[in-house]
């Protein structure tokens, strides 16, 4: 029985874009058709997470499933959010979230949800917790396995209302309708998406990222920068996605050093949080590229933190793209080679690995990595689709 049949609050279905849209030609420029859906309500500001009680009451929800991880649950500002949720409401926690969540973890969370029977799901944490919240929502409301939802639009029944509260400035998962879940056996990443999986409301509170550990700030911050730069040039880019990517890049580039040096700088933390969210929204509108295609096998095979893997490969992918089309990064007000140098400088400042060899990758691994990168869905959105041989060359340059 789905949530609607049980009288639960649900997100209504959204209409698809018209398939009959035409390409408009403006002089020598083509205005490509696109569909951008702004269905997520966003609240930003220091302390805004303290409004969570009023938010849940406005949704007429009384039974709250909180999806988070054990480390986040102990952070003082976040603990206060949980205390507020528990006042005059029934609250259950699924706090077993770990990085790169697997299908098995989603099944465990869904079982907790079935027993508790929530009427709203609140995801609190980094991208892994937010993706888990979406994954649990799929299985709770539509049944089956998370593998059944790989791709887009495969949830036939309504889904529960959900709230997203990020505690890192990184993935931008709170802005997206996709959950990124790894297969339990191979750790291959699956993108499971549906408009109904989106959060009803997102709370962006800079105070919640003031205690993020240094290594997490580094990895997630570079990941957000990669999101801005990759989404800016994808094959599916459009006026809306480029606007979001451009503003995300300017915010993240301007705030990264200040936030990395002092996470209690609320101004810098706020710019990072909004920048990461806008970059996530840009992904929703245009997808990612070859740097993420290269990074996913590195994380799966060598347990390299996702953001670190992306930061290691991004300059090489940007150089490849710019060689094929020097105009790609125009509009960011900085030449492509200068942006590459900036990414390298920020990566060094953050103490992230600069060569694949430092992560245990050897020459013998490159062929397997290249084949796996070539199979990643994000590579199909790169402005120039790479062959297996080209992926191997990128890895070799980064070795």
C-alpha positions in Angstrom: 0.0 0.0 0.0 1.5 3.4 -1.0 1.6 6.5 1.1 -1.4 8.1 -0.6 -3.6 5.1 0.2 -2.5 5.3 3.8 -3.4 9.0 4.0 0.2 10.2 4.1 1.3 13.6 2.7 2.8 13.0 -0.8 4.5 15.0 -3.5 2.1 15.4 -6.5 3.3 14.2 -9.9 5.0 16.7 -12.2 4.3 17.2 -15.9 7.1 16.3 -18.3 8.5 18.8 -20.8 6.9 19.1 -24.2 8.6 16.8 -26.7 7.6 19.1 -29.6 10.0 22.0 -28.6 12.0 23.4 -31.5 15.6 24.8 -31.6 15.5 28.6 -32.0 18.3 30.2 -34.0 19.3 33.7 -32.9 21.8 35.0 -35.4 24.8 32.6 -35.2 23.6 31.2 -31.8 21.3 28.3 -31.2 18.9 28.5 -28.2 18.4 24.9 -27.4 15.1 23.7 -25.8 15.2 22.7 -22.2 13.0 21.9 -19.2 13.9 23.3 -15.9 11.7 22.5 -12.9 12.0 24.7 -9.8 9.8 22.6 -7.5 12.2 22.6 -4.5 11.5 25.2 -1.8 14.8 26.5 -0.4 15.5 28.4 2.9 18.9 29.9 3.5 20.5 31.7 6.4 22.5 31.2 9.6 20.2 29.3 12.1 17.5 28.5 9.6 17.7 24.8 10.6 16.2 25.8 14.0 12.9 26.3 12.1 12.6 22.6 11.4 9.8 22.1 14.0 7.6 24.8 12.3 8.4 23.3 8.9 7.3 19.8 9.9 4.2 21.2 11.6 3.3 23.1 8.4 3.5 19.8 6.5 1.0 18.3 9.0 3.5 15.5 9.7 3.9 13.8 13.2 6.0 10.7 12.5 9.6 11.6 11.3 12.2 9.3 10.0 15.6 11.0 10.3 18.3 9.6 8.0 21.8 10.5 9.0 25.2 9.1 10.0 26.6 8.6 13.6 29.2 11.3 13.3 26.8 14.0 12.2 24.4 12.9 14.9 27.0 13.9 17.6 27.7 17.4 16.2 26.3 20.0 18.6 24.4 22.3 16.1 22.9 19.3 14.4 22.0 17.6 17.7 19.9 20.7 18.5 18.0 20.2 15.3 17.2 16.6 16.3 16.1 17.8 19.8 13.7 20.2 18.1 12.3 17.5 15.9 11.6 15.3 18.9 9.4 17.8 20.7 5.8 16.6 20.6 6.5 14.3 17.6 7.5 10.7 17.1 11.0 10.4 15.7 13.0 7.4 14.5 16.6 7.5 13.4 18.4 5.5 10.8 21.9 6.6 11.5 24.0 3.8 9.9 24.8 5.9 6.8 28.4 5.6 5.5 30.2 7.1 2.5 29.3 5.7 -0.9 26.1 4.1 0.3 25.3 0.6 -1.1 22.1 -1.1 -2.1 22.3 -3.2 1.1 22.4 -0.1 3.2 19.2 1.3 1.5 17.5 -2.0 2.1 18.4 -1.8 5.8 17.0 1.7 6.0 13.9 0.8 4.2 13.2 -2.0 6.7 13.5 0.5 9.6 11.1 2.8 7.7 8.5 0.1 7.1 8.4 -0.8 10.8 8.2 2.8 11.9 5.8 4.0 9.1 6.8 7.7 8.9 4.8 10.4 7.2 8.0 12.5 6.4 11.6 11.7 5.8 14.3 14.2 6.9 17.8 13.6 5.5 20.6 15.3 7.5 24.2 15.1 6.6 26.5 15.0 3.5 25.6 13.7 0.1 25.6 10.1 1.3 22.8 10.7 3.9 20.8 12.7 1.5 21.1 10.0 -1.2 20.1 7.4 1.4 17.0 9.4 2.3 15.9 9.4 -1.3 16.8 5.7 -1.7 14.8 4.7 1.3 11.9 6.7 0.0 11.9 4.8 -3.2 11.7 1.4 -1.5 9.3 2.4 1.2 6.7 3.8 -1.2 7.3 1.8 -4.4 8.8 -1.5 -3.1 11.3 -3.7 -4.9 15.1 -3.2 -4.9 17.0 0.1 -5.4 18.4 -1.5 -8.6 14.9 -1.3 -10.0 15.1 2.5 -10.1 18.4 2.9 -11.9 17.8 5.5 -14.5 14.9 8.0 -14.3 11.2 8.0 -13.7 10.7 4.4 -12.7 8.7 5.1 -9.5 5.0 4.5 -10.4 3.5 5.3 -7.0 3.6 8.6 -5.1 6.5 9.2 -2.6 6.6 10.7 0.9 7.4 14.3 1.5 11.0 14.8 2.4 13.2 17.5 3.8 17.0 17.8 3.1 19.4 19.5 5.5 23.0 19.3 4.1 25.9 19.5 6.6 28.7 19.7 4.0 29.2 22.1 1.1 29.8 19.5 -1.5 27.5 17.1 -3.5 24.5 19.4 -4.0 22.4 16.2 -3.6 19.7 18.3 -1.9 19.1 20.1 -5.2 18.7 16.9 -7.3 16.1 14.2 -8.0 18.8 11.5 -8.2 20.2 9.2 -5.5 23.7 7.9 -6.2 23.9 4.4 -4.8 26.6 1.7 -5.2 25.9 -1.9 -6.0 26.7 -4.0 -3.0 29.0 -6.5 -4.8 30.9 -4.4 -7.5 30.5 -0.9 -5.9 29.5 0.3 -9.4 27.5 3.5 -8.9 23.8 3.7 -9.9 22.0 6.9 -10.5 18.4 6.4 -9.4 16.2 9.3 -10.3 12.6 10.5 -10.2 11.1 13.9 -9.9 9.0 12.6 -7.0 12.3 11.8 -5.1 13.1 15.4 -4.8 13.1 17.1 -1.4 10.0 19.2 -0.7 12.1 21.6 1.3 15.8 22.3 1.7 17.3 24.1 4.7 20.8 25.6 3.9 22.2 26.6 7.3 25.9 27.8 7.3 26.1 27.1 11.1 25.8 23.4 10.4 29.0 23.3 8.3 31.1 25.2 10.8 32.5 22.1 12.4 33.1 20.0 9.2 36.5 18.3 9.5 39.4 19.7 7.4 39.7 16.6 5.1 35.9 16.6 4.5 35.9 20.4 3.7 38.7 19.8 1.2 37.2 16.8 -0.6 33.6 18.1 -0.7 34.6 21.6 -1.6 36.6 20.5 -4.6 33.8 18.2 -5.6 31.4 21.2 -5.7 33.9 23.1 -7.8 34.1 20.2 -10.2 30.3 20.2 -10.4 30.2 23.8 -11.4 32.9 23.5 -14.0 31.8 20.2 -15.5 28.1 21.1 -15.7 29.1 24.4 -17.4 30.3 22.6 -20.6 28.2 19.4 -20.9 26.6 18.4 -24.2 23.3 19.0 -22.5 24.1 22.5 -21.2 21.6 25.3 -21.6 21.0 28.9 -20.6 19.6 28.0 -17.2 22.3 25.4 -16.3 25.1 27.7 -17.4 23.7 30.5 -15.3 23.7 28.2 -12.3 27.2 26.8 -13.0 28.7 30.3 -13.5 27.3 31.7 -10.2 28.3 28.5 -8.4 31.9 28.8 -9.7 32.2 32.4 -8.7 30.9 31.7 -5.2 33.0 28.5 -4.6 36.2 30.0 -6.1 35.9 33.1 -4.0 35.1 31.3 -0.7 37.0 28.0 -0.8 40.3 29.4 0.7 38.5 31.4 3.5 36.3 28.5 4.4 39.1 25.9 4.4 41.2 28.2 6.7 38.3 29.0 9.1 35.1 27.0 8.8 33.5 29.2 11.5 33.6 32.1 9.0 29.8 32.2 8.5 30.1 34.4 5.4 32.5 32.0 3.7 30.5 28.9 4.8 27.3 30.5 3.5 28.9 31.1 0.1 30.2 27.6 -0.1 26.8 26.1 0.9 24.9 28.2 -1.7 27.6 27.6 -4.3 27.4 23.8 -3.8 23.6 23.9 -4.0 23.6 25.9 -7.2 26.2 23.5 -8.7 23.9 20.6 -7.7 21.0 22.4 -9.4 23.2 22.8 -12.5 23.8 19.1 -12.6 20.1 18.5 -12.4 19.7 20.8 -15.5 22.7 19.5 -17.5 24.5 16.5 -15.9 28.3 16.0 -15.5 31.3 14.9 -17.6 34.4 12.8 -18.0 36.1 13.9 -14.7 33.4 12.2 -12.8 33.5 9.2 -15.2 37.2 8.9 -14.3 36.6 9.4 -10.6 34.0 6.7 -10.0 36.3 3.7 -10.8 39.0 5.2 -8.7 36.7 5.4 -5.7 35.3 1.9 -6.3 38.7 0.2 -6.8 41.1 2.2 -4.6 38.7 3.7 -2.0 39.8 7.2 -2.9 37.4 9.8 -1.5 35.1 10.9 -4.3 36.0 14.6 -4.2 39.7 13.8 -4.1 39.4 11.5 -7.1 37.4 14.2 -9.1 39.9 16.9 -8.1 42.8 14.7 -9.3 41.3 14.1 -12.7 39.5 17.4 -13.4 42.4 19.5 -14.7 43.4 16.8 -17.2 39.8 16.5 -18.5 39.5 20.3 -18.7 42.7 20.5 -20.7 41.4 17.7 -23.1 38.1 19.6 -23.6 39.8 23.0 -24.1 42.1 21.5 -26.7 39.1 20.4 -28.7 37.2 23.7 -28.2 39.0 26.6 -26.7 35.8 28.6 -26.4 34.1 26.1 -24.0 34.9 27.9 -20.8 34.3 31.4 -22.1 31.8 33.1 -19.9 33.6 32.2 -16.7 35.7 35.4 -17.2 38.9 33.4 -16.8 40.8 31.5 -19.5 40.5 27.7 -19.3 44.2 27.2 -18.6 44.0 29.6 -15.7 41.0 27.7 -14.3 43.0 24.5 -14.5 45.8 26.1 -12.6 43.4 27.4 -10.0 42.0 24.0 -9.4 45.5 22.5 -9.0 46.4 25.3 -6.6 43.2 24.7 -4.5 43.8 21.0 -4.5 47.4 21.5 -3.2 46.2 24.0 -0.6 43.6 21.4 0.6 46.3 18.7 0.8 44.5 16.4 -1.6 46.6 13.9 -3.6 48.1 15.2 -6.8 49.2 12.0 -8.6 47.4 8.6 -9.0 50.6 6.8 -7.8 50.2 8.4 -4.4 46.8 6.7 -4.2 48.2 3.2 -5.0 47.3 3.3 -8.7 49.9 1.7 -11.0 50.5 1.4 -14.8 49.0 -2.1 -14.7 45.6 -0.7 -13.5 45.1 1.9 -16.2 43.4 -0.4 -18.8 40.8 -1.7 -16.4 40.1 1.8 -15.1 39.8 3.2 -18.6 37.2 0.5 -19.6 35.2 1.2 -16.4 35.4 5.0 -16.9 34.2 4.5 -20.5 31.1 2.7 -19.2 30.1 5.5 -16.8 26.9 7.4 -17.7 28.4 10.8 -17.0 31.0 10.4 -19.8 28.2 10.5 -22.3 27.5 14.1 -21.3 31.1 15.3 -21.7 31.3 17.9 -24.5 33.5 15.4 -26.4 32.8 11.7 -25.8 36.0 9.9 -25.0 37.2 6.5 -26.3 38.6 3.9 -24.0 42.1 4.8 -25.3 41.5 8.5 -24.5 40.5 7.6 -20.9 43.6 5.5 -20.5 45.7 8.5 -21.7 44.1 10.7 -19.1 44.9 8.3 -16.4 48.4 7.9 -17.7 48.9 11.7 -17.6 47.6 11.8 -14.0 49.7 8.8 -12.9 
